[in-house]
Amino acid sequence: MDCGIEPDAFWESTLNEIVDMMESYARSKTRERKQKIRDDFVLAKALTFNMSTLLSDEKKEFCNPWDFYPNVFEEDKKLYE
């Protein structure tokens, strides 16, 4: 049940099908965990960059979402510019 398998589906499935569903669940959770780590890393990187910009004597612009995800925020970048 922790793998999202409904009891009816569990009892109607073969052992190989159950193993496949459990392995698929594990792969999905691994992908989600990796994405969370990537997102946290990007957040830390953006915070570090923006903090260094604040503390620097140089006149630099803060980083924006399109600096990290150019395809996702392509339209937003155009509107910003």
Secondary structure, DSSP 8 states (H G I E B T S, - for coil): -TTS--HHHHHHS-HHHHHHHHHHHHHHHHHHHHHHHHHHHHHHHHHHHHHHHHH-SS------HHHH-TTTTHHHHHHH-
